[in-house]
Amino acid sequence: MYQIYQRKHFKIYKADDGIILHNSLYDFSQAHTHLKSVKQAKLLIQYSLDKRIPRDLSLYLLISLLRINSGQHTKEYSEKIEELIDNKKQRQTYYNRGPRYRMSGRSCA
């Protein structure tokens, strides 16, 4: 594992299984996450530095954002991320079942 990028206190490492993003303000075991690309890591760094939480981020990237911001310095920010994660987990998925199931007065069996 070797460092390939650093911005402020965030470091990106290249590992055998992908990319590791670490917030060096905190212990490695508490504030790191595994990602697929450097682009994703840089995006999370930017969001973290700007204290932004895009609502269209995947659940995996939201959890990663939470992991790298899990310290006392970012408590309010972390709570907002957790709230969005909980909302995404509770959201029900809508499935369009097609016109066959919408016919009135007919059995769909």
N, CA, C and O atoms as CSV, one atom per row, in Angstrom:
chain,resi,resn,atom,element,x,y,z
A,1,MET,N,N,0.846,-1.162,0.000
A,1,MET,CA,C,0.000,0.000,0.000
A,1,MET,C,C,0.902,1.239,0.000
A,1,MET,O,O,1.814,1.356,0.819
A,2,TYR,N,N,0.635,2.154,-0.925
A,2,TYR,CA,C,1.432,3.376,-0.995
A,2,TYR,C,C,0.531,4.572,-1.303
A,2,TYR,O,O,-0.510,4.442,-1.947
A,3,GLN,N,N,0.963,5.734,-0.824
A,3,GLN,CA,C,0.169,6.950,-0.978
A,3,GLN,C,C,0.298,7.477,-2.397
A,3,GLN,O,O,1.398,7.555,-2.946
A,4,ILE,N,N,-0.858,7.844,-2.997
A,4,ILE,CA,C,-0.837,8.383,-4.353
A,4,ILE,C,C,-1.377,9.812,-4.428
A,4,ILE,O,O,-1.209,10.478,-5.449
A,5,TYR,N,N,-2.026,10.292,-3.359
A,5,TYR,CA,C,-2.611,11.633,-3.398
A,5,TYR,C,C,-2.855,12.107,-1.980
A,5,TYR,O,O,-3.151,11.309,-1.090
A,6,GLN,N,N,-2.728,13.427,-1.769
A,6,GLN,CA,C,-3.055,14.002,-0.474
A,6,GLN,C,C,-3.646,15.391,-0.688
A,6,GLN,O,O,-3.158,16.176,-1.500
A,7,ARG,N,N,-4.695,15.669,0.051
A,7,ARG,CA,C,-5.288,17.005,0.071
A,7,ARG,C,C,-5.653,17.306,1.511
A,7,ARG,O,O,-6.485,16.631,2.117
A,8,LYS,N,N,-5.017,18.331,2.043
A,8,LYS,CA,C,-5.134,18.691,3.459
A,8,LYS,C,C,-4.847,17.448,4.301
A,8,LYS,O,O,-3.759,16.881,4.201
A,9,HIS,N,N,-5.800,17.015,5.125
A,9,HIS,CA,C,-5.568,15.872,6.007
A,9,HIS,C,C,-6.111,14.552,5.442
A,9,HIS,O,O,-6.141,13.545,6.150
A,10,PHE,N,N,-6.532,14.552,4.195
A,10,PHE,CA,C,-7.021,13.334,3.560
A,10,PHE,C,C,-5.931,12.730,2.675
A,10,PHE,O,O,-5.272,13.432,1.908
A,11,LYS,N,N,-5.761,11.439,2.799
A,11,LYS,CA,C,-4.752,10.734,2.008
A,11,LYS,C,C,-5.414,9.590,1.241
A,11,LYS,O,O,-6.298,8.906,1.758
A,12,ILE,N,N,-4.972,9.397,0.004
A,12,ILE,CA,C,-5.469,8.299,-0.820
A,12,ILE,C,C,-4.316,7.332,-1.032
A,12,ILE,O,O,-3.216,7.725,-1.422
A,13,TYR,N,N,-4.587,6.070,-0.770
A,13,TYR,CA,C,-3.589,5.016,-0.936
A,13,TYR,C,C,-4.044,4.036,-2.002
A,13,TYR,O,O,-5.238,3.777,-2.154
A,14,LYS,N,N,-3.089,3.498,-2.734
A,14,LYS,CA,C,-3.349,2.419,-3.686
A,14,LYS,C,C,-3.076,1.115,-2.956
A,14,LYS,O,O,-1.984,0.904,-2.429
A,15,ALA,N,N,-4.067,0.250,-2.929
A,15,ALA,CA,C,-3.935,-1.055,-2.283
A,15,ALA,C,C,-4.169,-2.141,-3.326
A,15,ALA,O,O,-4.555,-1.848,-4.458
A,16,ASP,N,N,-3.939,-3.375,-2.951
A,16,ASP,CA,C,-4.112,-4.496,-3.878
A,16,ASP,C,C,-5.557,-4.616,-4.363
A,16,ASP,O,O,-5.802,-4.972,-5.516
A,17,ASP,N,N,-6.508,-4.318,-3.483
A,17,ASP,CA,C,-7.916,-4.503,-3.810
A,17,ASP,C,C,-8.628,-3.218,-4.219
A,17,ASP,O,O,-9.856,-3.216,-4.313
A,18,GLY,N,N,-7.910,-2.130,-4.466
A,18,GLY,CA,C,-8.540,-0.882,-4.882
A,18,GLY,C,C,-7.887,0.321,-4.243
A,18,GLY,O,O,-6.662,0.403,-4.145
A,19,ILE,N,N,-8.714,1.255,-3.809
A,19,ILE,CA,C,-8.261,2.526,-3.256
A,19,ILE,C,C,-8.706,2.636,-1.800
A,19,ILE,O,O,-9.812,2.225,-1.449
A,20,ILE,N,N,-7.844,3.188,-0.964
A,20,ILE,CA,C,-8.187,3.439,0.432
A,20,ILE,C,C,-8.082,4.938,0.673
A,20,ILE,O,O,-7.071,5.561,0.351
A,21,LEU,N,N,-9.136,5.506,1.243
A,21,LEU,CA,C,-9.178,6.911,1.608
A,21,LEU,C,C,-9.111,7.009,3.123
A,21,LEU,O,O,-9.888,6.361,3.825
A,22,HIS,N,N,-8.181,7.822,3.634
A,22,HIS,CA,C,-7.963,7.923,5.073
A,22,HIS,C,C,-7.961,9.381,5.503
A,22,HIS,O,O,-7.318,10.220,4.873
A,23,ASN,N,N,-8.683,9.680,6.579
A,23,ASN,CA,C,-8.648,10.987,7.208
A,23,ASN,C,C,-7.574,10.915,8.282
A,23,ASN,O,O,-7.771,10.277,9.316
A,24,SER,N,N,-6.430,11.571,8.042
A,24,SER,CA,C,-5.280,11.420,8.929
A,24,SER,C,C,-5.423,12.157,10.265
A,24,SER,O,O,-4.529,12.070,11.107
A,25,LEU,N,N,-6.525,12.879,10.475
A,25,LEU,CA,C,-6.763,13.476,11.787
A,25,LEU,C,C,-7.110,12.417,12.821
A,25,LEU,O,O,-6.996,12.652,14.023
A,26,TYR,N,N,-7.532,11.257,12.352
A,26,TYR,CA,C,-7.986,10.187,13.227
A,26,TYR,C,C,-7.208,8.907,12.952
A,26,TYR,O,O,-6.535,8.773,11.930
A,27,ASP,N,N,-7.314,7.989,13.871
A,27,ASP,CA,C,-6.666,6.693,13.740
A,27,ASP,C,C,-7.142,5.988,12.465
A,27,ASP,O,O,-8.305,6.104,12.079
A,28,PHE,N,N,-6.241,5.268,11.827
A,28,PHE,CA,C,-6.558,4.606,10.558
A,28,PHE,C,C,-7.765,3.682,10.682
A,28,PHE,O,O,-8.613,3.647,9.790
A,29,SER,N,N,-7.846,2.942,11.771
A,29,SER,CA,C,-8.950,1.982,11.932
A,29,SER,C,C,-10.311,2.663,12.073
A,29,SER,O,O,-11.339,2.049,11.790
A,30,GLN,N,N,-10.328,3.918,12.506
A,30,GLN,CA,C,-11.589,4.631,12.712
A,30,GLN,C,C,-12.027,5.446,11.501
A,30,GLN,O,O,-13.224,5.639,11.290
A,31,ALA,N,N,-11.080,5.926,10.708
A,31,ALA,CA,C,-11.436,6.908,9.678
A,31,ALA,C,C,-10.831,6.558,8.317
A,31,ALA,O,O,-10.095,7.354,7.734
A,32,HIS,N,N,-11.143,5.379,7.825
A,32,HIS,CA,C,-10.734,5.023,6.467
A,32,HIS,C,C,-11.868,4.265,5.785
A,32,HIS,O,O,-12.751,3.708,6.439
A,33,THR,N,N,-11.821,4.258,4.468
A,33,THR,CA,C,-12.821,3.527,3.713
A,33,THR,C,C,-12.197,3.001,2.432
A,33,THR,O,O,-11.218,3.561,1.937
A,34,HIS,N,N,-12.752,1.941,1.901
A,34,HIS,CA,C,-12.281,1.325,0.663
A,34,HIS,C,C,-13.178,1.755,-0.487
A,34,HIS,O,O,-14.404,1.714,-0.375
A,35,LEU,N,N,-12.569,2.166,-1.592
A,35,LEU,CA,C,-13.314,2.631,-2.751
A,35,LEU,C,C,-12.769,1.974,-4.013
A,35,LEU,O,O,-11.717,1.333,-3.999
A,36,LYS,N,N,-13.512,2.149,-5.108
A,36,LYS,CA,C,-13.121,1.526,-6.363
A,36,LYS,C,C,-12.202,2.399,-7.210
A,36,LYS,O,O,-11.411,1.885,-8.001
A,37,SER,N,N,-12.306,3.738,-7.047
A,37,SER,CA,C,-11.518,4.604,-7.919
A,37,SER,C,C,-11.011,5.841,-7.186
A,37,SER,O,O,-11.555,6.242,-6.157
A,38,VAL,N,N,-9.972,6.424,-7.733
A,38,VAL,CA,C,-9.416,7.660,-7.199
A,38,VAL,C,C,-10.421,8.795,-7.383
A,38,VAL,O,O,-10.511,9.693,-6.545
A,39,LYS,N,N,-11.163,8.751,-8.465
A,39,LYS,CA,C,-12.172,9.784,-8.732
A,39,LYS,C,C,-13.219,9.821,-7.616
A,39,LYS,O,O,-13.593,10.898,-7.152
A,40,GLN,N,N,-13.692,8.649,-7.186
A,40,GLN,CA,C,-14.649,8.588,-6.079
A,40,GLN,C,C,-14.025,9.147,-4.803
A,40,GLN,O,O,-14.675,9.888,-4.065
A,41,ALA,N,N,-12.774,8.797,-4.546
A,41,ALA,CA,C,-12.092,9.260,-3.336
A,41,ALA,C,C,-11.953,10.782,-3.344
A,41,ALA,O,O,-12.210,11.434,-2.331
A,42,LYS,N,N,-11.551,11.347,-4.473
A,42,LYS,CA,C,-11.413,12.801,-4.569
A,42,LYS,C,C,-12.764,13.496,-4.402
A,42,LYS,O,O,-12.844,14.572,-3.809
A,43,LEU,N,N,-13.807,12.887,-4.919
A,43,LEU,CA,C,-15.148,13.437,-4.774
A,43,LEU,C,C,-15.561,13.474,-3.300
A,43,LEU,O,O,-16.102,14.475,-2.829
A,44,LEU,N,N,-15.304,12.378,-2.572
A,44,LEU,CA,C,-15.639,12.341,-1.149
A,44,LEU,C,C,-14.811,13.344,-0.349
A,44,LEU,O,O,-15.305,13.933,0.612
A,45,ILE,N,N,-13.557,13.537,-0.743
A,45,ILE,CA,C,-12.716,14.536,-0.082
A,45,ILE,C,C,-13.331,15.925,-0.268
A,45,ILE,O,O,-13.438,16.697,0.685
A,46,GLN,N,N,-13.728,16.231,-1.492
A,46,GLN,CA,C,-14.320,17.542,-1.774
A,46,GLN,C,C,-15.603,17.752,-0.977
A,46,GLN,O,O,-15.807,18.815,-0.391
A,47,TYR,N,N,-16.469,16.737,-0.957
A,47,TYR,CA,C,-17.707,16.835,-0.179
A,47,TYR,C,C,-17.399,17.048,1.299
A,47,TYR,O,O,-18.048,17.855,1.965
A,48,SER,N,N,-16.420,16.330,1.801
A,48,SER,CA,C,-16.072,16.415,3.208
A,48,SER,C,C,-15.509,17.793,3.563
A,48,SER,O,O,-15.875,18.362,4.592
A,49,LEU,N,N,-14.639,18.323,2.738
A,49,LEU,CA,C,-14.057,19.638,3.006
A,49,LEU,C,C,-15.107,20.747,2.917
A,49,LEU,O,O,-15.050,21.722,3.667
A,50,ASP,N,N,-16.061,20.595,2.000
A,50,ASP,CA,C,-17.129,21.587,1.836
A,50,ASP,C,C,-18.307,21.347,2.771
A,50,ASP,O,O,-19.232,22.157,2.828
A,51,LYS,N,N,-18.276,20.234,3.504
A,51,LYS,CA,C,-19.380,19.819,4.388
A,51,LYS,C,C,-20.696,19.709,3.612
A,51,LYS,O,O,-21.753,20.115,4.095
A,52,ARG,N,N,-20.609,19.153,2.406
A,52,ARG,CA,C,-21.797,18.945,1.569
A,52,ARG,C,C,-22.224,17.492,1.664
A,52,ARG,O,O,-21.402,16.598,1.866
A,53,ILE,N,N,-23.540,17.266,1.514
A,53,ILE,CA,C,-24.085,15.909,1.501
A,53,ILE,C,C,-25.050,15.812,0.319
A,53,ILE,O,O,-26.232,16.121,0.472
A,54,PRO,N,N,-24.582,15.396,-0.839
A,54,PRO,CA,C,-25.484,15.257,-1.986
A,54,PRO,C,C,-26.489,14.143,-1.749
A,54,PRO,O,O,-26.126,13.049,-1.317
A,55,ARG,N,N,-27.730,14.420,-2.027
A,55,ARG,CA,C,-28.794,13.438,-1.793
A,55,ARG,C,C,-28.778,12.301,-2.811
A,55,ARG,O,O,-29.398,11.261,-2.587
A,56,ASP,N,N,-28.081,12.490,-3.919
A,56,ASP,CA,C,-28.073,11.449,-4.942
A,56,ASP,C,C,-26.916,10.466,-4.800
A,56,ASP,O,O,-26.740,9.603,-5.660
A,57,LEU,N,N,-26.121,10.574,-3.733
A,57,LEU,CA,C,-25.041,9.617,-3.518
A,57,LEU,C,C,-25.610,8.248,-3.175
A,57,LEU,O,O,-26.652,8.144,-2.528
A,58,SER,N,N,-24.928,7.211,-3.607
A,58,SER,CA,C,-25.363,5.857,-3.268
A,58,SER,C,C,-25.195,5.627,-1.769
A,58,SER,O,O,-24.464,6.352,-1.095
A,59,LEU,N,N,-25.867,4.630,-1.273
A,59,LEU,CA,C,-25.788,4.291,0.139
A,59,LEU,C,C,-24.344,3.953,0.525
A,59,LEU,O,O,-23.874,4.350,1.591
A,60,TYR,N,N,-23.645,3.223,-0.343
A,60,TYR,CA,C,-22.251,2.851,-0.070
A,60,TYR,C,C,-21.369,4.088,0.076
A,60,TYR,O,O,-20.552,4.151,0.996
A,61,LEU,N,N,-21.516,5.072,-0.812
A,61,LEU,CA,C,-20.691,6.273,-0.739
A,61,LEU,C,C,-21.079,7.147,0.454
A,61,LEU,O,O,-20.222,7.820,1.026
A,62,LEU,N,N,-22.346,7.146,0.831
A,62,LEU,CA,C,-22.750,7.875,2.035
A,62,LEU,C,C,-22.112,7.268,3.285
A,62,LEU,O,O,-21.645,7.988,4.168
A,63,ILE,N,N,-22.097,5.947,3.346
A,63,ILE,CA,C,-21.460,5.268,4.487
A,63,ILE,C,C,-19.960,5.548,4.485
A,63,ILE,O,O,-19.363,5.736,5.545
A,64,SER,N,N,-19.354,5.576,3.310
A,64,SER,CA,C,-17.926,5.902,3.207
A,64,SER,C,C,-17.664,7.326,3.679
A,64,SER,O,O,-16.684,7.575,4.380
A,65,LEU,N,N,-18.523,8.255,3.303
A,65,LEU,CA,C,-18.400,9.647,3.732
A,65,LEU,C,C,-18.522,9.742,5.251
A,65,LEU,O,O,-17.801,10.511,5.888
A,66,LEU,N,N,-19.418,8.975,5.819
A,66,LEU,CA,C,-19.577,8.943,7.271
A,66,LEU,C,C,-18.323,8.393,7.947
A,66,LEU,O,O,-17.883,8.924,8.966
A,67,ARG,N,N,-17.755,7.342,7.388
A,67,ARG,CA,C,-16.571,6.719,7.989
A,67,ARG,C,C,-15.378,7.669,8.049
A,67,ARG,O,O,-14.643,7.679,9.036
A,68,ILE,N,N,-15.182,8.464,7.002
A,68,ILE,CA,C,-14.017,9.365,7.015
A,68,ILE,C,C,-14.283,10.645,7.809
A,68,ILE,O,O,-13.376,11.457,7.996
A,69,ASN,N,N,-15.515,10.827,8.274
A,69,ASN,CA,C,-15.873,12.001,9.080
A,69,ASN,C,C,-16.434,11.586,10.426
A,69,ASN,O,O,-17.368,12.214,10.925
A,70,SER,N,N,-15.892,10.557,11.012
A,70,SER,CA,C,-16.481,10.001,12.230
A,70,SER,C,C,-15.909,10.592,13.514
A,70,SER,O,O,-16.154,10.047,14.591
A,71,GLY,N,N,-15.165,11.675,13.437
A,71,GLY,CA,C,-14.545,12.254,14.629
A,71,GLY,C,C,-15.384,13.321,15.298
A,71,GLY,O,O,-16.452,13.687,14.807
A,72,GLN,N,N,-14.898,13.813,16.414
A,72,GLN,CA,C,-15.608,14.820,17.189
A,72,GLN,C,C,-15.681,16.166,16.463
A,72,GLN,O,O,-16.617,16.935,16.683
A,73,HIS,N,N,-14.704,16.457,15.602
A,73,HIS,CA,C,-14.671,17.745,14.898
A,73,HIS,C,C,-15.817,17.891,13.910
A,73,HIS,O,O,-16.154,19.004,13.506
A,74,THR,N,N,-16.412,16.783,13.521
A,74,THR,CA,C,-17.448,16.805,12.483
A,74,THR,C,C,-18.743,16.175,12.980
A,74,THR,O,O,-19.468,15.556,12.201
A,75,LYS,N,N,-19.037,16.323,14.250
A,75,LYS,CA,C,-20.188,15.644,14.844
A,75,LYS,C,C,-21.509,16.036,14.166
A,75,LYS,O,O,-22.306,15.162,13.825
A,76,GLU,N,N,-21.747,17.326,13.968
A,76,GLU,CA,C,-22.996,17.780,13.351
A,76,GLU,C,C,-23.110,17.278,11.906
A,76,GLU,O,O,-24.176,16.843,11.468
A,77,TYR,N,N,-22.003,17.346,11.185
A,77,TYR,CA,C,-21.966,16.865,9.804
A,77,TYR,C,C,-22.237,15.361,9.758
A,77,TYR,O,O,-22.999,14.892,8.913
A,78,SER,N,N,-21.623,14.617,10.655
A,78,SER,CA,C,-21.819,13.163,10.717
A,78,SER,C,C,-23.272,12.805,11.027
A,78,SER,O,O,-23.809,11.843,10.479
A,79,GLU,N,N,-23.897,13.576,11.898
A,79,GLU,CA,C,-25.297,13.314,12.241
A,79,GLU,C,C,-26.212,13.522,11.038
A,79,GLU,O,O,-27.176,12.778,10.857
A,80,LYS,N,N,-25.920,14.527,10.215
A,80,LYS,CA,C,-26.716,14.768,9.017
A,80,LYS,C,C,-26.541,13.625,8.013
A,80,LYS,O,O,-27.497,13.224,7.348
A,81,ILE,N,N,-25.329,13.111,7.908
A,81,ILE,CA,C,-25.074,11.974,7.011
A,81,ILE,C,C,-25.838,10.748,7.506
A,81,ILE,O,O,-26.472,10.046,6.718
A,82,GLU,N,N,-25.776,10.492,8.811
A,82,GLU,CA,C,-26.492,9.345,9.392
A,82,GLU,C,C,-27.991,9.445,9.144
A,82,GLU,O,O,-28.645,8.443,8.855
A,83,GLU,N,N,-28.532,10.649,9.256
A,83,GLU,CA,C,-29.958,10.858,9.018
A,83,GLU,C,C,-30.327,10.516,7.571
A,83,GLU,O,O,-31.344,9.869,7.322
A,84,LEU,N,N,-29.506,10.948,6.633
A,84,LEU,CA,C,-29.769,10.641,5.232
A,84,LEU,C,C,-29.632,9.140,4.956
A,84,LEU,O,O,-30.402,8.585,4.172
A,85,ILE,N,N,-28.669,8.485,5.587
A,85,ILE,CA,C,-28.502,7.030,5.443
A,85,ILE,C,C,-29.750,6.313,5.953
A,85,ILE,O,O,-30.265,5.412,5.292
A,86,ASP,N,N,-30.233,6.714,7.126
A,86,ASP,CA,C,-31.440,6.097,7.682
A,86,ASP,C,C,-32.637,6.292,6.762
A,86,ASP,O,O,-33.429,5.370,6.569
A,87,ASN,N,N,-32.772,7.482,6.196
A,87,ASN,CA,C,-33.877,7.750,5.272
A,87,ASN,C,C,-33.786,6.878,4.027
A,87,ASN,O,O,-34.796,6.365,3.545
A,88,LYS,N,N,-32.582,6.712,3.512
A,88,LYS,CA,C,-32.414,5.882,2.314
A,88,LYS,C,C,-32.712,4.413,2.608
A,88,LYS,O,O,-33.258,3.708,1.760
A,89,LYS,N,N,-32.358,3.955,3.795
A,89,LYS,CA,C,-32.613,2.562,4.160
A,89,LYS,C,C,-34.106,2.302,4.333
A,89,LYS,O,O,-34.577,1.203,4.039
A,90,GLN,N,N,-34.857,3.299,4.807
A,90,GLN,CA,C,-36.277,3.128,5.059
A,90,GLN,C,C,-37.131,3.345,3.821
A,90,GLN,O,O,-38.288,2.927,3.778
A,91,ARG,N,N,-36.567,3.993,2.822
A,91,ARG,CA,C,-37.343,4.320,1.623
A,91,ARG,C,C,-37.800,3.044,0.927
A,91,ARG,O,O,-37.018,2.113,0.732
A,92,GLN,N,N,-39.068,3.014,0.558
A,92,GLN,CA,C,-39.587,1.861,-0.165
A,92,GLN,C,C,-39.339,2.056,-1.644
A,92,GLN,O,O,-39.419,3.173,-2.155
A,93,THR,N,N,-39.041,0.984,-2.321
A,93,THR,CA,C,-38.783,1.032,-3.747
A,93,THR,C,C,-40.085,0.866,-4.510
A,93,THR,O,O,-40.899,0.004,-4.180
A,94,TYR,N,N,-40.279,1.687,-5.524
A,94,TYR,CA,C,-41.471,1.613,-6.364
A,94,TYR,C,C,-41.158,0.763,-7.588
A,94,TYR,O,O,-40.142,0.966,-8.253
A,95,TYR,N,N,-42.022,-0.174,-7.873
A,95,TYR,CA,C,-41.878,-1.005,-9.058
A,95,TYR,C,C,-43.068,-0.769,-9.975
A,95,TYR,O,O,-44.214,-0.914,-9.551
A,96,ASN,N,N,-42.812,-0.410,-11.210
A,96,ASN,CA,C,-43.872,-0.251,-12.196
A,96,ASN,C,C,-44.207,-1.647,-12.713
A,96,ASN,O,O,-43.389,-2.282,-13.379
A,97,ARG,N,N,-45.399,-2.117,-12.406
A,97,ARG,CA,C,-45.761,-3.499,-12.720
A,97,ARG,C,C,-46.349,-3.651,-14.111
A,97,ARG,O,O,-46.644,-4.770,-14.530
A,98,GLY,N,N,-46.525,-2.579,-14.823
A,98,GLY,CA,C,-47.007,-2.683,-16.191
A,98,GLY,C,C,-48.515,-2.609,-16.315
A,98,GLY,O,O,-49.227,-2.697,-15.315
A,99,PRO,N,N,-49.009,-2.445,-17.540
A,99,PRO,CA,C,-50.443,-2.236,-17.765
A,99,PRO,C,C,-51.283,-3.467,-17.449
A,99,PRO,O,O,-52.464,-3.329,-17.129
A,100,ARG,N,N,-50.725,-4.635,-17.528
A,100,ARG,CA,C,-51.488,-5.862,-17.260
A,100,ARG,C,C,-52.077,-5.862,-15.856
A,100,ARG,O,O,-53.176,-6.371,-15.638
A,101,TYR,N,N,-51.354,-5.299,-14.921
A,101,TYR,CA,C,-51.787,-5.287,-13.529
A,101,TYR,C,C,-52.692,-4.113,-13.204
A,101,TYR,O,O,-53.266,-4.073,-12.115
A,102,ARG,N,N,-52.841,-3.155,-14.110
A,102,ARG,CA,C,-53.651,-1.983,-13.857
A,102,ARG,C,C,-55.040,-2.059,-14.466
A,102,ARG,O,O,-55.827,-1.127,-14.300
A,103,MET,N,N,-55.359,-3.117,-15.152
A,103,MET,CA,C,-56.681,-3.240,-15.772
A,103,MET,C,C,-57.741,-3.351,-14.690
A,103,MET,O,O,-57.631,-4.164,-13.772
A,104,SER,N,N,-58.757,-2.532,-14.813
A,104,SER,CA,C,-59.789,-2.547,-13.780
A,104,SER,C,C,-60.769,-3.690,-14.025
A,104,SER,O,O,-61.118,-4.001,-15.165
A,105,GLY,N,N,-61.194,-4.292,-12.955
A,105,GLY,CA,C,-62.213,-5.318,-13.049
A,105,GLY,C,C,-61.709,-6.684,-13.514
A,105,GLY,O,O,-62.512,-7.599,-13.696
A,106,ARG,N,N,-60.419,-6.839,-13.709
A,106,ARG,CA,C,-59.896,-8.130,-14.178
A,106,ARG,C,C,-58.960,-8.705,-13.125
A,106,ARG,O,O,-58.251,-7.975,-12.432
A,107,SER,N,N,-58.975,-9.970,-13.024
A,107,SER,CA,C,-58.108,-10.654,-12.102
A,107,SER,C,C,-56.716,-10.775,-12.743
A,107,SER,O,O,-56.593,-10.967,-13.952
A,108,CYS,N,N,-55.714,-10.662,-11.942
A,108,CYS,CA,C,-54.343,-10.747,-12.443
A,108,CYS,C,C,-53.708,-12.077,-12.129
A,108,CYS,O,O,-52.486,-12.201,-12.214
A,109,ALA,N,N,-54.466,-13.049,-11.780
A,109,ALA,CA,C,-53.938,-14.334,-11.348
A,109,ALA,C,C,-53.436,-15.151,-12.456
A,109,ALA,O,O,-52.959,-16.265,-12.236
